[in-house]
Amino acid sequence: MVFDFYDLADLQQLAKQTAYLADVVGVIQESELTLARFKNKLGNPQTQMKFHISDGKTTIRVTFWDTFVESFEEALKEMFEEPLILIVGCGTVTEWQGDVDISNIGATTFHINSNHHSVNDMRNMLKDPNYKNQQYLLGKKPELKVIAVEEIMNYNLDSAEKEFLCDLTVSTVLQTTQWFRNIYTSCYEDTYSVDNL
């Protein structure tokens, strides 16, 4: 799994745009899991789960919706080492009533206690009795080395976590699976493109 984590403290800026998604990691504040089932303004049933995650210095709200909630609820039934550390991949960041909120869209994924180095780093940090006072950052980004795409093939597995900067031109994109669903969320009707619009 490859993620480009945002520090939770930096999400405020991301909430002001709609073009980019965010990967985040944090400890689930389990005592705050709230589940609501209701009908929206159009009378359609919806499910919502709210909780907070923390990286030791910043706490943000997470809101999951509908079938994503069902998948998340099912995953929470498994036995996990505590505390639960959550990765949200490709979440959408918004601001609601003055608070930053990360939520799901079609491309969003979640990973609970994954075997990812950032989860392991956070778990090690949690063992420190001064955890709440620590300024936990997800690593300072080093100066990126610019390399040719061909050079990547020369790196071995020990370099799997290294970051590089490559300049390339994408000539073709092969879509093998549809990772999104065209849907209008107010009425939950499928949408279709007409004349590529």
VOBA-1610 file (N, C-alpha, C; in pm, whole numbers, padded with zeros to 5 digits, always signed):
BEGIN
Met+00083-00118+00000Met+00000+00000+00000Met+00088+00124+00000Val+00053+00219-00080Val+00127+00344-00088Val+00030+00458-00054Phe+00069+00539+00043Phe-00011+00652+00083Phe+00077+00776+00086Asp+00015+00890+00068Asp+00082+01019+00083Asp+00009+01091+00196Phe+00050+01062+00320Phe-00024+01109+00436Phe-00013+01260+00455Tyr-00126+01318+00490Tyr-00130+01457+00535Tyr-00122+01456+00686Asp-00049+01550+00741Asp-00050+01570+00884Asp-00190+01623+00918Leu-00253+01572+01023Leu-00389+01613+01056Leu-00399+01765+01076Ala-00294+01826+01125Ala-00294+01971+01147Ala-00299+02049+01016Asp-00264+01987+00905Asp-00260+02056+00775Asp-00391+02043+00697Leu-00489+01974+00750Leu-00611+01948+00674Leu-00701+02071+00660Gln-00686+02169+00746Gln-00769+02290+00738Gln-00758+02352+00600Gln-00635+02363+00548Gln-00615+02421+00415Gln-00680+02336+00306Leu-00670+02205+00322Leu-00726+02114+00221Leu-00878+02121+00217Ala-00940+02161+00327Ala-01086+02170+00334Ala-01142+02282+00247Lys-01054+02370+00200Lys-01099+02485+00122Lys-01101+02459-00028Gln-01076+02335-00068Gln-01075+02301-00211Gln-01147+02169-00232Thr-01176+02136-00356Thr-01247+02012-00384Thr-01173+01924-00485Ala-01053+01964-00525Ala-00982+01890-00629Ala-00901+01772-00576Tyr-00856+01777-00450Tyr-00764+01676-00400Tyr-00825+01597-00285Leu-00785+01471-00278Leu-00826+01382-00170Leu-00708+01367-00075Ala-00734+01312+00044Ala-00627+01304+00144Ala-00619+01164+00202Asp-00495+01121+00230Asp-00468+01000+00308Asp-00430+01047+00447Val-00493+00987+00550Val-00461+01023+00688Val-00449+00897+00772Val-00378+00910+00884Val-00364+00800+00978Val-00382+00857+01119Gly-00453+00782+01203Gly-00472+00829+01340Gly-00533+00720+01427Val-00527+00742+01556Val-00584+00651+01654Val-00733+00681+01666Ile-00817+00578+01653Ile-00962+00596+01666Ile-00996+00621+01812Gln-01071+00727+01836Gln-01123+00756+01969Gln-01251+00673+01984Glu-01235+00548+02027Glu-01344+00450+02026Glu-01466+00491+02106Ser-01446+00564+02215Ser-01560+00599+02300Ser-01655+00694+02229Glu-01614+00748+02115Glu-01695+00847+02046Glu-01763+00794+01921Leu-01757+00664+01893Leu-01823+00610+01773Leu-01974+00630+01785Thr-02031+00707+01695Thr-02176+00727+01697Thr-02234+00687+01562Leu-02341+00612+01567Leu-02406+00562+01446Leu-02546+00620+01440Ala-02584+00671+01324Ala-02719+00726+01307Ala-02778+00672+01177Arg-02904+00632+01185Arg-02980+00592+01066Arg-03099+00686+01058Phe-03115+00750+00941Phe-03220+00850+00927Phe-03260+00862+00781Lys-03359+00946+00754Lys-03400+00974+00617Lys-03356+01115+00584Asn-03298+01131+00464Asn-03252+01264+00425Asn-03372+01349+00383Lys-03344+01470+00335Lys-03453+01564+00302Lys-03542+01513+00189Leu-03495+01417+00111Leu-03576+01359+00004Leu-03646+01230+00047Gly-03628+01194+00174Gly-03693+01074+00225Gly-03617+00945+00202Asn-03495+00955+00152Asn-03412+00836+00129Asn-03339+00798+00256Pro-03333+00668+00288Pro-03263+00626+00409Pro-03112+00647+00395Gln-03050+00693+00504Gln-02905+00711+00507Gln-02851+00658+00639Thr-02723+00618+00634Thr-02653+00574+00754Thr-02529+00661+00767Gln-02500+00700+00890Gln-02387+00788+00914Gln-02315+00741+01041Met-02182+00737+01035Met-02103+00707+01153Met-02002+00820+01172Lys-01997+00873+01295Lys-01902+00980+01327Lys-01813+00935+01441Phe-01686+00975+01432Phe-01590+00952+01538Phe-01472+01043+01513His-01374+01039+01601His-01255+01122+01585His-01131+01033+01579Ile-01029+01083+01508Ile-00897+01019+01509Ile-00797+01125+01553Ser-00688+01077+01614Ser-00585+01168+01664Ser-00447+01116+01627Asp-00357+01210+01600Asp-00217+01173+01574Asp-00127+01211+01691Gly-00189+01248+01804Gly-00112+01283+01922Gly-00105+01433+01947Lys-00128+01512+01842Lys-00129+01656+01861Lys-00255+01719+01803Thr-00318+01654+01707Thr-00437+01708+01644Thr-00543+01598+01638Thr-00666+01638+01658Thr-00779+01546+01647Thr-00874+01600+01541Ile-00920+01511+01453Ile-01018+01552+01352Ile-01137+01456+01355Arg-01248+01506+01305Arg-01369+01425+01296Arg-01368+01346+01166Val-01415+01223+01173Val-01432+01137+01056Val-01581+01107+01045Thr-01637+01122+00925Thr-01777+01089+00902Thr-01785+00994+00784Phe-01834+00874+00809Phe-01854+00777+00701Phe-02003+00768+00671Trp-02036+00735+00545Trp-02174+00733+00500Trp-02213+00600+00436Asp-02337+00561+00459Asp-02411+00459+00387Asp-02338+00325+00379Thr-02318+00268+00261Thr-02261+00134+00250Thr-02118+00128+00304Phe-02050+00241+00303Phe-01915+00247+00359Phe-01921+00222+00510Val-02026+00274+00575Val-02046+00251+00718Val-02065+00102+00744Glu-02144+00037+00660Glu-02169-00106+00677Glu-02039-00185+00669Ser-01955-00152+00572Ser-01826-00221+00558Ser-01737-00194+00679Phe-01737-00071+00727Phe-01655-00033+00841Phe-01705-00103+00968Glu-01838-00106+00986Glu-01896-00176+01102Glu-01857-00323+01103Glu-01864-00385+00985Glu-01829-00527+00974Glu-01682-00548+01008Ala-01596-00460+00961Ala-01453-00472+00989Ala-01424-00455+01139Leu-01500-00371+01206Leu-01478-00348+01349Leu-01512-00470+01434Lys-01587-00565+01378Lys-01623-00687+01452Lys-01504-00782+01466Glu-01402-00764+01381Glu-01284-00850+01390Glu-01204-00816+01515Met-01124-00911+01559Met-01040-00889+01676Met-00915-00812+01633Phe-00893-00697+01693Phe-00778-00615+01661Phe-00702-00581+01788Glu-00572-00563+01774Glu-00492-00511+01884Glu-00539-00369+01912Glu-00548-00335+02040Glu-00592-00200+02074Glu-00472-00115+02111Pro-00479+00014+02089Pro-00589+00087+02030Pro-00593+00067+01878Leu-00708+00098+01821Leu-00726+00083+01677Leu-00664+00203+01606Ile-00580+00173+01508Ile-00517+00278+01429Ile-00573+00268+01288Leu-00630+00377+01243Leu-00704+00380+01116Leu-00628+00458+01010Ile-00619+00399+00891Ile-00576+00473+00772Ile-00700+00497+00688Val-00723+00621+00650Val-00827+00655+00553Val-00754+00696+00426Gly-00775+00619+00319Gly-00712+00649+00191Gly-00811+00720+00101Cys-00768+00826+00038Cys-00850+00902-00057Cys-00979+00953+00006Gly-00968+01011+00124Gly-01084+01073+00187Gly-01102+01215+00137Thr-01225+01262+00141Thr-01251+01400+00103Thr-01257+01485+00230Val-01190+01599+00226Val-01178+01685+00343Val-01271+01805+00326Thr-01355+01827+00426Thr-01447+01940+00424Thr-01442+02009+00559Glu-01511+02120+00566Glu-01525+02190+00693Glu-01674+02198+00722Trp-01714+02154+00841Trp-01854+02154+00879Trp-01866+02216+01017Gln-01941+02325+01025Gln-01963+02396+01151Gln-01830+02432+01218Gly-01734+02474+01136Gly-01606+02520+01187Gly-01504+02412+01215Asp-01542+02285+01202Asp-01449+02175+01227Asp-01412+02104+01098Val-01286+02060+01089Val-01240+01982+00974Val-01299+01842+00985Asp-01342+01789+00873Asp-01406+01657+00869Asp-01351+01581+00749Ile-01316+01456+00767Ile-01277+01373+00653Ile-01386+01269+00634Ser-01427+01251+00508Ser-01540+01164+00479Ser-01507+01075+00360Asn-01598+00984+00330Asn-01575+00891+00221Asn-01646+00935+00093Ile-01584+00898-00019Ile-01645+00906-00151Ile-01619+00772-00217Gly-01647+00758-00345Gly-01632+00629-00413Gly-01492+00570-00407Ala-01389+00653-00409Ala-01251+00604-00413Ala-01192+00578-00274Thr-01265+00612-00169Thr-01211+00604-00033Thr-01194+00459+00014Thr-01086+00435+00086Thr-01061+00304+00148Thr-01030+00326+00295Phe-01045+00220+00374Phe-01002+00227+00513Phe-00921+00103+00544His-00830+00115+00639His-00744+00005+00680His-00727+00017+00831Ile-00772-00085+00904Ile-00762-00084+01050Ile-00641-00169+01091Asn-00551-00108+01168Asn-00431-00176+01217Asn-00355-00247+01105Ser-00341-00180+00994Ser-00272-00240+00881Ser-00123-00257+00912Asn-00059-00346+00839Asn+00084-00369+00857Asn+00161-00267+00772His+00138-00141+00799His+00200-00031+00726His+00298+00038+00821His+00410+00085+00769His+00512+00144+00855His+00460+00261+00937Ser+00366+00340+00883Ser+00313+00453+00959Ser+00228+00407+01077Val+00156+00296+01060Val+00079+00239+01170Val+00175+00185+01276Asn+00280+00117+01231Asn+00380+00065+01325Asn+00449+00177+01401Asp+00483+00287+01330Asp+00544+00402+01396Asp+00451+00461+01501Met+00323+00473+01466Met+00227+00529+01560Met+00209+00438+01681Arg+00206+00307+01657Arg+00190+00212+01768Arg+00311+00221+01863Asn+00430+00235+01807Asn+00549+00251+01892Asn+00542+00381+01971Met+00492+00487+01907Met+00479+00614+01974Met+00380+00604+02091Leu+00275+00525+02073Leu+00172+00510+02177Leu+00228+00447+02305Lys+00335+00372+02291Lys+00397+00307+02408Lys+00466+00408+02497Asp+00495+00525+02444Asp+00561+00629+02521Asp+00460+00692+02617Pro+00491+00699+02747Pro+00396+00756+02843Pro+00364+00903+02819Asn+00448+00973+02744Asn+00424+01115+02713Asn+00352+01134+02580Tyr+00285+01030+02532Tyr+00222+01031+02398Tyr+00139+01156+02373Lys+00052+01194+02461Lys-00039+01306+02436Lys+00036+01437+02421Asn+00156+01445+02477Asn+00233+01568+02469Asn+00328+01572+02350Gln+00338+01461+02279Gln+00435+01455+02170Gln+00385+01527+02046Gln+00479+01583+01976Gln+00448+01640+01846Gln+00478+01532+01743Tyr+00379+01450+01713Tyr+00401+01337+01623Tyr+00375+01380+01480Leu+00478+01380+01401Leu+00464+01408+01259Leu+00493+01281+01184Leu+00440+01270+01067Leu+00457+01147+00990Leu+00586+01150+00910Gly+00689+01206+00967Gly+00818+01208+00901Gly+00836+01335+00821Lys+00951+01393+00832Lys+00979+01511+00751Lys+01013+01463+00611Lys+00955+01529+00514Lys+00979+01488+00377Lys+01119+01533+00335Pro+01202+01437+00293Pro+01337+01474+00250Pro+01332+01543+00114Glu+01441+01606+00080Glu+01455+01664-00054Glu+01443+01550-00154Leu+01353+01562-00250Leu+01332+01453-00345Leu+01438+01455-00455Lys+01493+01338-00483Lys+01590+01322-00589Lys+01514+01302-00721Val+01553+01376-00824Val+01490+01363-00955Val+01562+01253-01032Ile+01485+01151-01074Ile+01544+01040-01150Ile+01457+01010-01272Ala+01515+00939-01365Ala+01439+00894-01482Ala+01356+00772-01444Val+01245+00754-01509Val+01157+00640-01480Val+01234+00509-01494Glu+01322+00499-01593Glu+01399+00377-01615Glu+01486+00342-01494Glu+01533+00443-01422Glu+01618+00420-01305Glu+01545+00350-01192Ile+01413+00369-01184Ile+01335+00306-01077Ile+01352+00154-01081Met+01362+00100-01200Met+01375-00045-01215Met+01506-00098-01156Asn+01605-00010-01135Asn+01734-00052-01080Asn+01735-00058-00928Tyr+01630-00007-00864Tyr+01625-00007-00718Tyr+01572-00141-00668Asn+01622-00184-00551Asn+01579-00311-00495Asn+01469-00290-00392Leu+01425-00398-00328Leu+01315-00393-00233Leu+01345-00305-00113Asp+01472-00290-00076Asp+01508-00205+00037Asp+01472-00059+00011Ser+01453-00024-00115Ser+01420+00114-00152Ser+01270+00133-00168Ala+01189+00035-00131Ala+01045+00040-00156Ala+00978+00160-00092Glu+01030+00208+00021Glu+00968+00320+00090Glu+01030+00455+00053Lys+01125+00456-00039Lys+01189+00581-00079Lys+01099+00657-00176Glu+01111+00789-00172Glu+01036+00872-00263Glu+01130+00937-00362Phe+01086+00944-00488Phe+01163+01007-00594Phe+01070+01097-00672Leu+01127+01185-00747Leu+01052+01272-00834Leu+01087+01235-00978Cys+00985+01204-01058Cys+01007+01168-01198Cys+00927+01263-01285Asp+00983+01297-01397Asp+00914+01379-01495Asp+00874+01286-01608Leu+00745+01275-01634Leu+00701+01185-01739Leu+00577+01239-01806Thr+00546+01183-01921Thr+00425+01218-01994Thr+00339+01094-02004Val+00214+01106-01959Val+00120+00993-01966Val+00056+00999-02105Ser+00076+00892-02181Ser+00021+00891-02316Ser-00111+00814-02324Thr-00128+00714-02237Thr-00250+00633-02239Thr-00283+00590-02097Val-00411+00590-02066Val-00457+00539-01938Val-00550+00422-01967Leu-00514+00305-01917Leu-00598+00188-01934Leu-00684+00172-01809Gln-00814+00183-01827Gln-00905+00167-01714Gln-00953+00023-01715Thr-00902-00055-01619Thr-00939-00197-01614Thr-01059-00221-01524Thr-01077-00136-01425Thr-01195-00147-01339Thr-01249-00008-01314Gln-01377+00001-01293Gln-01437+00130-01262Gln-01427+00151-01112Trp-01351+00252-01069Trp-01328+00277-00928Trp-01426+00379-00872Phe-01521+00419-00953Phe-01619+00517-00907Phe-01756+00479-00960Arg-01856+00543-00907Arg-01993+00522-00953Arg-02053+00658-00978Asn-02106+00679-01097Asn-02170+00806-01129Asn-02306+00810-01062Ile-02318+00891-00959Ile-02443+00895-00884Ile-02465+01037-00834Tyr-02590+01079-00835Tyr-02629+01208-00781Tyr-02673+01183-00639Thr-02598+01235-00540Thr-02618+01194-00401Thr-02746+01248-00339Ser-02807+01349-00396Ser-02930+01399-00336Ser-03049+01307-00358Cys-03050+01236-00473Cys-03163+01146-00499Cys-03117+01002-00522Tyr-02987+00978-00522Tyr-02927+00846-00539Tyr-02965+00779-00671Glu-02981+00860-00772Glu-03005+00808-00906Glu-02871+00801-00979Asp-02853+00693-01057Asp-02732+00683-01139Asp-02735+00791-01246Thr-02617+00843-01278Thr-02605+00941-01384Thr-02526+00877-01500Tyr-02547+00928-01616Tyr-02480+00876-01735Tyr-02426+00991-01816Ser-02310+00970-01879Ser-02255+01076-01962Ser-02318+01068-02100Val-02341+01184-02157Val-02396+01195-02291Val-02298+01276-02372Asp-02251+01220-02480Asp-02153+01285-02567Asp-02028+01326-02488Asn-01981+01235-02399Asn-01862+01256-02317Asn-01871+01379-02227Leu-01989+01418-02191Leu-02007+01533-02100Leu-02060+01484-01967
//
